[in-house]
């Protein structure tokens, strides 16, 4: 069980008030909440320069309505899952053998596996910014992902545990759709 699942049932106003109390005087709140907010502050200071986090946080902040997450933001996160799917599994679908097709791997990278549909293909998503792109339609995002991760050159790198190395690789792959520029 997710140790933060209790957060799903709570009201966001309660968290905001509790966080305000914490900021005024951390000793005035219950120790487990103090530890929670210390972790929250640590994440803000440690990762606030991470552009992907900053971009998606600003998108999320503008799309929350009365404590309910809009369908648009849910779709944005589904596109982020799709991007992660290509990054972690795209190398399994490369075209590296001219003699025969690759074996079939499941689950595949169909958009339906990420709670997206063909109706979303022309929708413009800000999640493309994670790829170093301007906001693009889902169709354009998928084409970029296929070019980068599923063509003749496949890259398996998501096992690397140093975030700065992973980010460097991702930045290099997104330039010119992972095509050599001689």
N, C-alpha and C positions, 0 to 999 in steps of 0.2 A: 504494500500500500504506500502511496506517495505521502511522505511525511508532511507535505504542505497542503494536502487535500482539504484541510479545514478552512483554508482561505477561500475556497470556491463558494462556501455557503454563507460567508459573511458579507456585510454591507460595506461598500467602499468608503462611505462617510465615517464609519466607525474607525477605519484604518487611518483616515486623514486626521481625525481628531486625536487619535492615539499618537500618531507621528508628530503632530504639533506639540503635544505634551512632552514627548521624548526630546524634541528639539529645545524646549524651554529648560527642562531639567531631567536628564536621563534617569536619575535616581528615584523619580516620582512614579515610575511605572514598574510593573511586574518584571522580574529579571528575565524571564523567557522572551518577553516582548522586547526588552532592551537589547538582548542578544540578536533578535531578529532584525531590529532596526540598525544595529551596528553592522550587521552583514549587508543590509540594504545600502547604508552609507559607504561601506567598503566597495561595493559593486559600482556605485555611482562615481566614486573617485578613481577607482582602478580601471573602469571600462568606459568612462565618459568620452574618451577620445576615440573609441572604436566607432567608426562612421556608420557601420551597419546597425549597431545598437542605437546610436543617436537618431538615425533616420527612421527606424521602425518605431522607436519610442515617440517621436514627434507625430508620426502617422497615427499611432494608437491613441495618443492624447487628443487628436482632433476628431477621432471617430467614435469616441465613447459618448453615448447618449443616455442620460438618466440611469447610469449603472449597467446598462445593457450594451453589449458589444454589437455593433452593426454588422450586417451581412457582408459589407464591403471589407471590413477589417478581418473577418473570418476568412474571406477569400484571399486576402493579402497573405495571411499566414499559411494558407494552403499552397499558395504559389511558392512561398519560402520553403515549405516542405518538399515541393516538387524540385526546386533548385538543389536542395540538399540530397534528394534522391538521385539526381543526375551526378552530383559530385561524388557520392559514395558508391553508386552502382553503374554509372555510365560506361566505365571501362569494360563491363561485361557485355556490352552491346556494340562494341567497336567493329569496324569492317576491316579486320586485319588479315583475313585469309581469303585470297581471291578464288580459291578452288571450291570452297563450300561455305555455306552459311554457318554461323555460330549455333551452338545448341540453344535451346530455349530456356531462359532463366525466369523464374517466378519469385516474387512478383515483378512484373515488368514496369516500365515507366509510363504506362498509359495514364492520362490525366484523371480518369475515373478513380484510379487508386489513391488519388490525392483530393477527393471530394470536389473535383472540378468537372466541367462538362464542355461539350462543343459550343454551348451557348456562351461560354466565357472566353472563347478564342479571340474575339474582337474587343474585349474589355481591356482597358489600359490599367496596368498595375505599377505602383510605386516600388514594388519588390525588385524590379529590374535594377534599381540603384545598387543593390547588393552585388550585382554583377558588373558594376562600374558603368552601367548604361543609364540613359535617361528613362523616364517612365515609358513603358512600351506595352503593346498588346500581348496577351498570352501567346498568341501565335508567333510573334517575333521573339519572345523570350524562349519558347521551346526550340525555335530554329537556331537561336544562338547556343542553347545548351547542347543540342545535337551536334552542331559544328564543333564545339569545344570538347565535348566528352565522348562522342560516339562515332567519330569518323575514323580515318586511317591511323590516327595517333591517339592512343588511349593513355590516360594518366590515372594511376591509383596512388592517392596521396593522403586520403582522409585518416589513415592509421597513424599519421605523424602526430605527436603529442605537443609539439611546440607551436602555439597559435601564430606566432610571428612568421614561422616558416610556411605554415598552411596559407596564411594571408598573402605572403609573397608569391607562392605558387599560383594562387587564385588570380592575383593581379596580372601575372604574366600570361596565364591562359586566356584571360578575357580580352587581351589585346589582340586585335586582328583575328578573332575567332579561332585561336590556337593554330593558325596557319603560319608556316615559316615565311619570313620576309627576307629574301636573299638580295 
